[in-house]
Amino acid sequence: MLRKSSRFALVILACGLAVGCGKYKRLADTAIKTTETAVGAAGDDVVKYANDQWQPIVNALASAKDSYAKGDYKAAIASVQDIGPKIQAAQAAASAKKTELENAWNDLSGGLPKMVDAIKSRVDILSASKKLPAGLDKAKVDAAKSGLDAATSAWNSAQDAFKAGKLTDALAQANSVKDQATQIMQSLGMTPPPAAAAPAAK
């Protein structure tokens, strides 16, 4: 009689665990699917501009799926239970960074063409001049002309990157062009415009 009771108790326990397991499995399945939907709808900007916050979210989802596959449904749920606020935070950070980069680009794109035009005008005048100002020689003028061609090409590449939505690359190239243009102006005895602080292109 004792043995029958023990076996009956074990059967009841097994059934209880199965019911509980089924419950957690359904919850884990729902949590993972909900997270996948949220991750898929977050947009590409979070990867571009807030990857340091986005990668842990992706890793958490992968961890949840791994735990689910192993039958550890509680762990799967725990991996993604607070994922919603983290996704929102990553989106907010990405939006702020994108705005920062766009503002920096607007500042540079407003001033760089003027610098390039000023250099071109100066180079044309010097190239046509029979006598160069003190401190300048033909080698410096030729170097400035060559540097201007390179800077113009780099600026065109920066604009192409911006049009393609690659803000980080565009800003990095634009900053490089500004540095080149500043050096050329200084070599020709010109006064570069005041340097504007630009955010690091990460």
Secondary structure, 3 states (H helix, E strand, C coil): CHHHHHHHHHHHHHHHHHHHHHHHHHHHHHHHHHHHHHHHHCCCHHHHHCHHHHHHHHHHHHHHHHHHHCCCHHHHHHHHCCHHHHHHHHHHHHHHHHHHHHHHHHHHHHHHHHHHHHHHHHHHHHHHCCCCCCCCCHHHHHHHHHHHHHHHHHHHHHHHHHHCCCHHHHHHHHHHHHHHHHHHHHHCCCCCCCCCCCCCCC
